[in-house]
Structure formats: structure tokens, C-alpha cells
């Protein structure tokens, strides 16, 4: 069963629009397919980032100054 689709008006920079139109023609895909794929990839990256934040939430928060002092003390900088 096909998924429901919603229509939206999106304004692109002229150069991006031209590139999208060319890419769609070269790949024999619609501009909508390419935009949907790009948005899905962006959301997937966001989901990965959120998961990483949750995984690291219990880690201690180190002040930048303390990290720099430790690097200097250990001769790393």
C-alpha cells in the first residue's frame, strides 16, 4: 500500500534548484524523490546524534580549561 503524501511549497536558491533538476534528470528520479531522500537522511543523522547524546549523558562534564591544563601538564601541548 503506498504511503500518504502531502504537498508542500518549498523555495530553493536558483542554483540549488537547477542542480536538483539536473540531478533528477540524470538519475531518472523526481525532484520530490531526491528531496524526500535528503530529508530522511538528515533526520536519520539527527536520530543518531540524539542516540549518541543519550548514550553519553552519564559521562562527566569536563571544563575546557581543565582539559587544556591537563594536556599542558602531560606535555601534549
N, C-alpha and C positions, 0 to 999 in steps of 0.2 A: 504494500500500500504506500503510495507516495506521501511524503510529509507535506503538511500545510505550509504554504509560502505566504509571506507578507510583502507588500510592496513598500518601498521607501525611496524618497528622493535624496540623492547624495550628490554633493557638488565636489568635483575634483579640480585640482590645478590643471590647467590646459595641457601641460607637458605630461603629467601623470595620466590624464585621460587618453592622450594619444598613445602612450606606451601601453596602457591597458588594452586599448582597442587593437593594437598591433599584436600584442601577446595573445589575445583571444583568437585572432585570425590565424596566427602561426600554429597554435595548439588545437585548433578546431574546437574550441570551448567558448562558452558565452562569457561576456564580461561579468555577469551575475555569478557564474560558477567560480570564476577566479576571485572575485571579491569575497564570496562566501568562504572559500578555502582559506584566504588570507586572514579573515576574521576568526575562523575556527582555530587556525594555527596560533594566532595571538592569544586567544582565550586559553588554549592548551598550555602555552608558555606561562601565562598568569597562574593557572592552576598548579603547575609545577613549582613556581616561585612560592605560592601560598603554602604548599605542602612542605617545602624546604624550611620556610619560616616556622611552621608549626613543629617540625622535627627539631629545630634548633632553639625553640623557645626556652628550654630549661638551661641552656648554656649561660655561663656568667657574662655579664656585660662589662667589657674592659674599656676604660677610658683611653682615648688615643694617646694622651700624654704618657700614660703608664706603659703602653706598648713601645713608644719611641724610647723612653728611658731604658726599658729592658733591652731593646735592640742595641742601644749605645753601650750599656753595661756589659753585654756579651760580645762586644766588638764587631757587631754586624753592620753598623753604620758609623 
